[in-house]
Amino acid sequence: MDAVADDTLAAFASEKYLSLETYRRSGTPVRTPVWFARDDSDPAMLYVVSERDAGKVKRIRNNPGVKIAPCTIRGTVKGQWLPATGRLVDGDEAARGHALLDRKYWLRRLAGSLRPDRRASQQIIAIRAAGQA
């Protein structure tokens, strides 16, 4: 990892939200504040959850190039933007993403206990910082 990536990834450690910048077909950026979880076994990997039919999922399907930055709940960016790659995942990797997000956010665990079928409508997005193996 280079020093800039180390600093930026370290900035996510104590954050609850990241701004996910995806791109429309026209190239116009769209920024969305989202919950995320970092994978302890792969520190360059972050997981985000979204509804399967959300715009960000469609945009990542069309263009996996994204940018991420730590932000507030309202999307105010608090750090450097980092280029990354988004990937829609299913199966065991999606289950891992759900587990990491559940561990980090108690409200998500509560919602999951009230509506256990909710995961069927959700898409896990794996985000890897650019330049990271």
Secondary structure, DSSP 4 states (H G I P E B T S, - for coil): --HHHHHHHHHTTT-SEEEEEEE-TTS-EEEEEEE-EEETTEEEEEEEEEETTSHHHHHHHH--EEEEEEE-TT--B-S--EEEEEEEE-HHHHHHHHHHHHHH-HHHHHHHHH-GGGGGGEEEEEEEETT--
